[in-house]
Amino acid sequence: MKRQCIKIPKKKGESARRVLLDFEILDNSLKIGSDETFLYLPLSREPLSHELADLPAEAELAEFDFEAQEKKPTPGDLLGFNPAYELIGDIALLEDQDLDSQKASRIAEALLLTQPNIKTVVKALSPVIGEFRVREFEVIAGEPRTETVHREYGCRYKVDLSKAYFTPRLSTERSRILSWVKEGDTVVDMFAGVGPYSILLAKSNKPSKVVAIDKNPDAVHYLKENISLNSAKNIEAIEGDAREEAERFAGTAAHVIMNLPHNAYEFLDSAVLLTKPAGIIHYYGITPEDDLFESSVELIRKAAEKAGRKIEILERRVVRSYAPHQYNICIEARII
Ligand SMILES: C[S@@+](CC[C@H](N)C(=O)[O-])C[C@H]1O[C@@H](n2cnc3c(N)ncnc32)[C@H](O)[C@@H]1O
């Protein structure tokens, strides 16, 4: 099957393969291709510019007709059904809190047997709750821990899932926000968690400064560790309440990221305060299907009007389905 790939002279093939593995963009379901001079390394997605920059200079994007790898047994082959799980670093998370312990153990065993990248299987004991948006877990099998390192777009995020929020499900969303940011912009990430938006943005070298705020001391502990793990520059990690910190950075932000979907509306005054003229708020919400955007747009408009400003809605989109008839949405609003 024809696929996009990295074409590289054979003598540089191994170093290119390692870079692609590191960024998790080598498609392992396909056999690496070759001819007399070149290797063809299949890609699982379009590489970002900083990922391409890390490849040997001789690397180029190309197309190649690949053969599929021989099929290894899957968890579904052992179980007779495909188990639902989320992979965060080397931890597989079974999200169904109603899963009985016998079935959970069978799934865990099948995952550990067939997926060498999984070292621990945990089951969620609660939904994401509280001000810090964390959940409780039970380790079902494997190494007894809830800390892991997750790789995303060439960045590494260390996180203890029982202490700070993290989900890989927003990875596409994070790269979408990256596409909004321009050279020299100041970005304020009001609810930064362990840093997946802030660090990706800082690593792109586009913003002149990223201010990453979180109230959860554990999240900020990992945020700081992740800043050094990724050698991210021009980023300031702040443990504090976004509302209070907004005073300090008033009028500076070209972009304000509000990734606290259940409560972001309570912080709109602060987000407006943060924006410089024509700055953009990236507002996340959880909304019902019969009012996906209208009420949220009104809340943004009211917060802007209170500050004597106007809004222009640039984009609105459904990020993902959240619960029956409820959606995680994002609105991009320019504050004029
Ligand atoms: C849904 S999580 C998002 C984290 C991160 N943006 C991500 O994508 O992984 C929301 C974060 O907001 C933080 N938070 C909640 N209230 C806050 C406040 N008043 N000020 C700053 N951070 C807050 C929580 O601790 C949590 O880490």
Ligand as a Chemical Component Dictionary entry (heavy atoms), coordinates in Angstrom:
data_LIG
# 
_chem_comp.id                   LIG 
_chem_comp.type                 NON-POLYMER 
_chem_comp.pdbx_formal_charge   0 
_chem_comp.three_letter_code    LIG 
# 
loop_
_chem_comp_atom.comp_id 
_chem_comp_atom.atom_id 
_chem_comp_atom.alt_atom_id 
_chem_comp_atom.type_symbol 
_chem_comp_atom.charge 
_chem_comp_atom.model_Cartn_x 
_chem_comp_atom.model_Cartn_y 
_chem_comp_atom.model_Cartn_z 
_chem_comp_atom.pdbx_ordinal 
LIG C1  C1  C 0  -9.016 19.868 32.417 1  
LIG S1  S1  S 1  -7.458 20.145 33.212 2  
LIG C2  C2  C 0  -6.495 20.627 31.797 3  
LIG C3  C3  C 0  -5.023 20.536 31.988 4  
LIG C4  C4  C 0  -4.206 20.725 30.703 5  
LIG N1  N1  N 0  -4.583 21.921 29.982 6  
LIG C5  C5  C 0  -4.287 19.519 29.810 7  
LIG O1  O1  O 0  -4.785 19.614 28.676 8  
LIG O2  O2  O -1 -3.847 18.439 30.228 9  
LIG C6  C6  C 0  -7.757 21.670 34.062 10 
LIG C7  C7  C 0  -6.641 22.136 34.976 11 
LIG O3  O3  O 0  -7.050 23.375 35.576 12 
LIG C8  C8  C 0  -6.529 23.437 36.890 13 
LIG N2  N2  N 0  -7.310 24.447 37.636 14 
LIG C9  C9  C 0  -8.553 24.326 38.166 15 
LIG N3  N3  N 0  -8.935 25.501 38.726 16 
LIG C10 C10 C 0  -7.920 26.377 38.523 17 
LIG C11 C11 C 0  -7.731 27.751 38.853 18 
LIG N4  N4  N 0  -8.638 28.445 39.514 19 
LIG N5  N5  N 0  -6.573 28.345 38.486 20 
LIG C12 C12 C 0  -5.609 27.643 37.812 21 
LIG N6  N6  N 0  -5.734 26.341 37.505 22 
LIG C13 C13 C 0  -6.875 25.713 37.840 23 
LIG C14 C14 C 0  -6.635 22.018 37.405 24 
LIG O4  O4  O 0  -5.747 21.784 38.450 25 
LIG C15 C15 C 0  -6.302 21.205 36.130 26 
LIG O5  O5  O 0  -4.960 20.853 36.091 27 
# 
loop_
_chem_comp_bond.comp_id 
_chem_comp_bond.atom_id_1 
_chem_comp_bond.atom_id_2 
_chem_comp_bond.value_order 
_chem_comp_bond.pdbx_ordinal 
LIG C1  S1  SING 1  
LIG S1  C2  SING 2  
LIG S1  C6  SING 3  
LIG C2  C3  SING 4  
LIG C3  C4  SING 5  
LIG C4  N1  SING 6  
LIG C4  C5  SING 7  
LIG C5  O1  DOUB 8  
LIG C5  O2  SING 9  
LIG C6  C7  SING 10 
LIG C7  O3  SING 11 
LIG C7  C15 SING 12 
LIG O3  C8  SING 13 
LIG C8  N2  SING 14 
LIG C8  C14 SING 15 
LIG N2  C9  SING 16 
LIG N2  C13 SING 17 
LIG C9  N3  DOUB 18 
LIG N3  C10 SING 19 
LIG C10 C11 SING 20 
LIG C10 C13 DOUB 21 
LIG C11 N4  SING 22 
LIG C11 N5  DOUB 23 
LIG N5  C12 SING 24 
LIG C12 N6  DOUB 25 
LIG N6  C13 SING 26 
LIG C14 O4  SING 27 
LIG C14 C15 SING 28 
LIG C15 O5  SING 29 
# 
